[in-house]
Amino acid sequence: MTAPGVDDDVARKLPVTERRLHPVTPLRRAWAPVAVLIGWAVHDPDQAQRQLTRLTPTALLIGLAVLVPAAALYGFLTWWATHFAVTESELRIRTGLVFRRAAHIRLERIQAIDVTQPLLARVAGVAKLKLDVIGADKKDELAFLGEREARALRAELLARAAGFAPETAHEVGEAPARELLRTPPRDLAIALVLTGATWGTLAAALVVPSLLWFATHSLWTILATGVPLLGAAGASSVGRFVGEYDWTVGESPDGLRIDHGLLDRTHETVPPGRVQTVRIVEPLLWRRRGWVRVELDVAGSSNSVLVPVAARAVAEAIIARVLPGVTVPPLSALSRPPRRAGRCVPLWWRGHGLAVTDAVFAARVGLLRRSLALVPHAKVQSVRLSQGPWKRVCRLADVHVDTGANKTVTARLRDAEEAAQLLHAQAERSRTGRRDARPDRWMA
């Protein structure tokens, strides 16, 4: 397929040139043998300590003299055995030193290409390309390329996927982006402080080891329990702040671009038409400030956050870019379950709600931490109704909507008659929605 205005006879075959990764790549891959030794030592620390005490200084020096050149040789050979090439219709990647692997990725199957730069990669001026491919569970990647080469290759692949001819794909370049949102670090820090999970994991990291100390008086038990809990507390606060620092959302013809990260810089793309579900999360302590968090389910992609924290009006404006034609239903439009739902779920039944518009199936869950899930009718793969014994007594039922991202959104505790009608109506909406849906195309 060629771009408009390009004749078919121009799209002639070009010679396929195989290319190698950046020369700094062997340094990264040389760590593999060292990582194996570290993994063995962590798995069996007592045995590792006994082996180290038996070694003399001379034996240690000899071991290092053998290990360092062996690791360097391994890194060089794996780099030498890795090639990639871009043809008229696919990206080819050949890897493997002992066990060879050849990946042929059809360009029209590529739905997102992310550019990531860990801290050391930023210092070295290199970047990693991660490719989201339809139908693939694992991302293929090219690590590492020069920063300019990585961005140029990304732009070329997106242009090829959009239908531009190979001769003109090099000239298209990266599509310009218009900034829609930039999250201030101060707002992000306040939002993390006001998140209950941060304080919950921190309290668990302090309380649980203390209780175990009084019960066991074992230092190893305290360390084995306390270190993971402290790590979880750090990941939910400091880790999130570092990862979501300087969060920027921009709009471009190839989708919404997301840049973020304090140490490791990541450049992601939310591909058009591939978003299956949008969730608006509203923690209890955020409501006074009017803040929300927006999360995504993208088919075949690991992208899960669209907006870490923003005012609700700003978040809804960005959601309108992701789901064209969709308006977020106001809270007043959400219908609660009948009062008899309190027999199944006391008090918390008030946190459930449902609204079905011409564009989306919207279900809310949560009383303290509200979460409103929006599923476009065209993205619904199947609809199910479930009803347990007690719910049958209470004349209640749950309606489950399955999406293409292998996720399920559920409208819980609905009146049984309403749920049966919703089941049939949603199946019809999904059928007509898929018929009228816009094509999932790059730069459409």
N, C-alpha and C positions, 0 to 999 in steps of 0.2 A: 504494500500500500504506500503510495506517495502522497506528499502534501499537496494541497490545492495549488494548481499552477505549474506542477512539475510533470513533464511528460513521462509516460511509462518507459519509453526507450532510454531515458536518462538513467533509470534505475538498473544499470548494468552491474554485473558482479564485480566486486573489488577483491584484490588479493587479501587473503587472511594473514595477518601478521601477529604472531604470538609475542606476548610481552611478559616481562618478569616484574615481580614486586620490587619495592624500594630496597636498596642495598642495606638499609638498617634492619630489615626483617630478620636476618640470621641471629642478631643479638636477642631478639624476642624469643625465637624458637630454640635457642641454645639453652634456655632455662628448663626445657622439658626433662632431661636426665636429672638435673638438680631437683626438680619438683618431685620426681619419683622417689628420690632419697628422703626428701622432707616428708612426703606422705607416709613412707614406711616408718620414719622416726615418730611421727605423730600417732600413727596407728598402734605402735608397740613401743612406747617410750622407755619402759624398763629394759627391754632387750637392746634398744639403741644405746642406752646409757652403759650397759655392760660391755657392748662391743667397743664403744669409744674409750672406756677405761683400759681396755686391753691393748690399745694401739700406742705405740711409742711415737715421739715427735718425728722420728725419721720415717716411720710408716705413714704418718699423716701427710708429711711433705710429698712422699711418693704418690700417695693417693690423690692429692691435689694436682700434682704434675701430670697424672693420667686423666683425671676427671675434667679439668679445664680444657685441654686440647680436644678431648672426646666430645665434650658439649659443644665446643666451637665448630668442630667438624660436622656434627649432627645438624646444627643450625644452618651451616653453609649448604650441606647436601639437600636438606628439605627445601631451602630457598631455591636452589638450582633446579629441583625437580618440579617446582610450581610454575605454571604458565597460565595465562589467560588471553583470550582473543575475542574480539567483537566481530561477528559476521553480519550479513544482511538481515538475518532473522533471529539470531540467538547470541547469548554470551556463553563462551566455553571456558571452563576452569578445569585444569588438570593438576592434581595434587597427589602426594603420597611418595614415600621413599621406598618402603617395602611393599605395602599394600596400596596399589594405585587406585585413584578415584577420578572419574571424568564426569563433570556435570555440564549438561547442555540445557541452558535456561532460555526458553522462548521469550523474546522481548515483550510480546503482547501479554505474557503471563505475569510480568513484573508489575506489582501494585504499589510498592514503596521502596525507596532507596534512602537509607539514613547514612549520614557522615558523622562518625564519632571520633573524638580525640581525647584519649586518656592523657593525664598530666604529662607523663614522660614523652608521649607522642607529640604533644604541643611543643615541648622543648625541642624535640628533634625535627619539627616541621613536617610531620607525616600525619596521615589520617587513615581511618578504616572505613570501608564501604560495607554496609549490611543490606542485603536484598531480601525484601518480603516477596515471596512468589506464591501465587494462588495454588492451593493444593499441597504445599510443602509445609511440614510441621516444623522444620528447622531452617533457620536463616543461613543462606550461603553468604560468605564474606570474602573480601579481599583485604588482607592486612599484612603489610601496610603499603600505602602509596604516598607519593609526595602530596602535600596538601592541595596544590594547584591542580595536579594531575587527577586527584580524587574528585574534586569538584567538576573538572572538565569532563571526566568519564561519566559522572552522574548525569550531567546535563546532556551528554550525547545519548546515553541509554534512555533517558526520559523522552528525548526528541524522537529516537527510533521507535519507542513504544507508542508515541503519539501518532506515528505514521509518516514522519518525515523521511525522505530518501537518504541513504547513507552518505551521498555526496554533500547534502546540505545540513545533515545533523551536526557536523562539526561547527557550522557557522551559526546555528541557532543560539547556542550558549544557554546559560541558566536564566530561566524566566524571572523577570523582576518581581519583587514582593512588596506589598504595602502593609506596613505595621498596623495591627489591630489592637494589640494589648502588650503591655510590658508590666510585669508584676514588681512593684517596689520591694526591695529586701526587707524594709521595715514591716510592711504588711504581711509578708511571708513569715517573718519571725513571730509577730503577734498572733498570727493564725495558728502556728504550731504550738505556742504557749496555751492557746485557748482550746486545743484539741484534747479531748479526754483520754485518747489512747496514749498520748505522751506521758501524762501523769500516772495512768494506770500501770504501764510497764515500768516506770521508774519506781513506783510504790512497791510493785512486786519484786523488783531487784533489791530493794532494801529490806522488805519484811520477810520474804521467804528464806533467804540465807540466815537471817537472825533466828528464825524459828528452828531451822535445821541445826544450827549450832547448839541451841539448848537441848535438842533431842538427841543428837549424835556426837557432838564434840569432835567431829572429824573435819580437818581442814580440807582434805581432798573432796569431800562431799560438798562443802561450802563453795569451793572453787568450781566444781563441775556444774553446780546449779547457778551460782551467782554470775559467773562470766557470761554465759549465754543470755541471762536476763538483762545484764548491763548492756550487752551488745544489741539486744532488741530495743532497749530504751534509747540507746544512741542512734540506732537506725530510724526510729520513729520520730526523732527530733533533729539532732545534728545531721544525720545522714540525709534526711529529707530536705533540710535547708541547703546543704551542699549540692544535692542533686537537682533541686528546683530553683536554685539561685538564678537571678536575671532571666526569668522565664519570659520568652517573647513569642507571640503568635503573629504571623504574617500571612497575608492572602496572596496567592499567586495562581497562574493558570493551571499548574499541576497539583493544586491542593493547598491546604493550610500548612504552613511551615512552622515548626516549633524548634526554638533554640533555647538551650538551658544548660546549667552546670557551672559550678565555681572552679573545681579542679579538673574534672573530666567534662569537656565540652561536647554536647550532642546536638546534631542537626537532623531533625526528623521531619517526615512529611505524612500528613493525614491524607490518603488518596481519596479523590472524589468518588462518591458512589459506593465506597466500601464500608462505610460506617453502618453498623447494624443496630446499635443501641447507644443512646446518650443518657447518662445519669447525672442528675443535679443533686449533690449531697450538701446537706445543711446541718452541721453540728449545732448542738443546743447553744453553746456559748458564742457562736458566730451570728446568731439571729439579730442580736441588738445592733450589730454593725451592718447588717444586711448583706453579709458575705455568703458566698456559696463556692463549692468546688465542682468542677465538671469532669466526669470520667467517660471513657469511650469503650465500646467493644467493636473492634475492627476485624473483619474476616481475615484470618491468616496472618495477623500482625500482632506484635506485642505492645503497640502503642495503647496506653490505657488512661492517660491523663491529657486533657485538653487545656484546662485552666486550673492551676493549683489553688488560687483564691482570687476572687473578684467580686465586685458589687453585682447583685442579681441582674440588673438591667444590662450591664456590660456582658455578663455571661450569656444572657438570652440573645443578645445581638450576635455573638460569635456562634451560638448554636444555630441561628438562622443561616449562617454561612455554611455550616456543615450539613444541615438538613434544609435545603431550599424549600420554601413554601410551608415550613412547619412553624407554628406558633405555640409556645409553651403554655399549657392550660394554667390559669390562675388557681390558687388554692381553693377559691370559692366554687370552682367548677368541678372539683373532685367529690364524688359521692362516697359517703362512708358506708361500711357494711351495716346491715340491720342491727338493732340493739341486742337481739338474741345472740349475736356473735360473741357477746361477753361471756356466755356460758362456755365457749370453747377457749377463748383467750381473754381472761379478765383484764380490764383497763387498757391493755396494749392494742385491743382491737380498734381503738380510736385512731391509731396511727396509720391504718390502712385506708386507701382511697383509690378511686378509679375514674378515669375520664377517657372517652373514645371520641376523637374528632375525625374529620374527613381525611386527615393526614397521618395521625399517629394513634397508637395504643399506649396510654399513659397509666402507669400503676405506681402508687406510693406505698412505702413501707417505713415503719419507724416512728416512734413517738418522741424520743429525745434526739436521736440522730436521724433526721428525715432523709429519705432517698427517693427521688422521683425518676423513674425509668421511662424513657420515650423510645418506642419502637415504631419506625415507619411501617405502614401496612405492607409495602412492597418487600420488606426484609423479613417478613414472617414466613418461616418454612413449614411450621405445623402448629396446630392448636389442639390442646388436650384439656379435658375436664376430669378432675379427681374429687372423690368424696369418700371420706372415711366413715366408720360406723357412727361415731358420735355426731359428725356433721350431718349425716343422713337424718338422725333424730332431730337435730336443730334446723333441718331444711336449709343447709348451707353447702357450698361447693367452692372449689378453687379452679380458676381458669389459667392454664399455663400456655405461654406463647414462646415457641422455640425460634431462635434466629440462626443465621448463617455462621455466626461466630461460636457455635456450640454452647451458647448461653441461653438461659431461660428467664423470662420475666413473668411473674405470677401476680394475678389479681386474687387476693385471698379473701375468704369469708364472705363471698357474695351470696345473695339469695339464690336458691337452687334453680328456680324458674328463670331468674335473670341470667344466671350462668349458662343455662341451656340455650337461651336465645343469643347470648353473646358468642357462644361457641360457633353457631351457624353463621351469624352475621360477620364475625371476624374472618372466617374461612372465605366468605365471598369478598370481603374488602381486600384480603391478601391477593386473591386471584386477579381482581381488577387493578389492584395497585401494581402488581408485577407487569401487567400488560401495558400500563401507562407510564412506567418508570423510565427515567432518563438512562441512557447507556452509561456503563461504568468505563469511561474513557479518560485517558490523560489529556489534559489541555483541551477538554471539550468545551 
